[in-house]
């Protein structure tokens, strides 16, 4: 999957349009840089290699960005718009039951078009060496957890209970990615009802799982910035 497809819903406007011999748009630069960030790390995000990937002169970069610092700042915003916005949006999605609500969030874990694990961990590695990235990551983790907590509270869970369940849901999935666990989709779907019981305390009905199962199967095999599905 191309970086452009991965970030279609999270693009930013701005910058001048192409003209003359400038063939790459601001979005092209951001797409290329985001792919490098996700697959190689922030240290490899550099203007000259990006210009070579895009087949344009290095000077065209400066149509859209003052310097590399402005580019990497835009990458943090793009990451937030893709990964964090998706979790918040899914936590707010309509649901008839708490298990259906959790399954809405689970959609992020099976569709790399709306949540990229590789990009998330690239930012986590970046945060080890950058105070700005650390601050952005901490804010994102708080916002994601709060959105999930609020979802539990809407279904009547007490505030602290909702917080713990939100952390269990979110931290478990981040740990799942950190351990690089790989299993067939069929195995994941078979375990999903058991995860739901552990997270919500409520046994799911078939109707809770039906839409999620269809959604997961639709996105089976999609890659995350060219990585394993």
Long-range contacts (C-beta under 8 A, 24 or more apart in sequence): 1-112, 1-113, 1-222, 1-223, 1-224, 1-225, 1-226, 2-31, 3-31, 3-32, 3-34, 3-35, 3-38, 3-225, 4-31, 5-113, 6-34, 6-82, 6-112, 6-113, 6-116, 6-119, 6-224, 6-225, 7-31, 7-34, 7-78, 7-81, 7-82, 8-113, 9-81, 9-82, 9-113, 9-114, 10-78, 10-81, 10-82, 10-85, 11-78, 11-81, 12-74, 12-77, 12-78, 12-81, 14-64, 15-63, 15-64, 15-65, 16-63, 16-64, 21-57, 21-60, 22-56, 22-60, 22-63, 23-54, 23-55, 23-56, 23-60, 24-54, 24-55, 24-56, 24-60, 25-64, 26-63, 26-64, 26-65, 28-54, 29-54, 29-61, 29-64, 29-65, 29-71, 30-71, 30-74, 30-75, 30-78, 33-71, 33-72, 33-75, 34-75, 34-78, 34-79, 34-119, 35-225, 35-226, 37-75, 37-79, 37-119, 37-122, 37-123, 37-126, 38-116, 38-118, 38-119, 38-122, 38-224, 38-225, 39-118, 39-122, 39-225, 39-226, 39-227, 41-122, 41-125, 41-126, 42-72, 42-75, 42-122, 42-125, 42-126, 42-130, 42-133, 45-71, 45-72, 45-75, 47-71, 73-132, 76-123, 76-132, 76-133, 76-136, 79-119, 79-120, 79-123, 79-136, 80-136, 80-140, 82-114, 82-115, 82-116, 82-119, 83-108, 83-115, 83-116, 83-119, 83-120, 83-140, 84-140, 84-143, 84-144, 86-114, 86-115, 87-115, 87-144, 87-147, 87-148, 88-143, 88-144, 88-147, 90-114, 91-147, 91-148, 91-150, 91-151, 92-147, 92-151, 95-151, 96-207, 97-155, 97-202, 97-204, 97-205, 97-208, 98-151, 98-152, 98-155, 98-157, 98-200, 98-202, 99-196, 99-200, 99-202, 99-204, 99-205, 99-208, 99-209, 100-207, 100-208, 100-211, 101-151, 101-154, 101-155, 102-151, 102-169, 102-196, 102-199, 102-200, 103-192, 103-196, 103-208, 103-209, 103-211, 103-212, 104-212, 105-148, 105-151, 105-169, 106-192, 106-212, 106-216, 107-212, 107-215, 107-216, 109-173, 109-176, 110-185, 110-188, 110-215, 110-216, 110-219, 110-220, 111-215, 111-219, 111-222, 112-219, 112-222, 112-223, 112-224, 112-225, 112-229, 113-219, 113-222, 116-224, 116-225, 117-177, 117-224, 118-224, 118-225, 118-227, 119-224, 119-225, 120-174, 120-177, 121-177, 121-178, 141-170, 144-170, 145-170, 165-199, 165-200, 168-198, 168-199, 169-199, 182-228, 185-216, 185-217, 185-220, 188-216, 189-213, 189-216
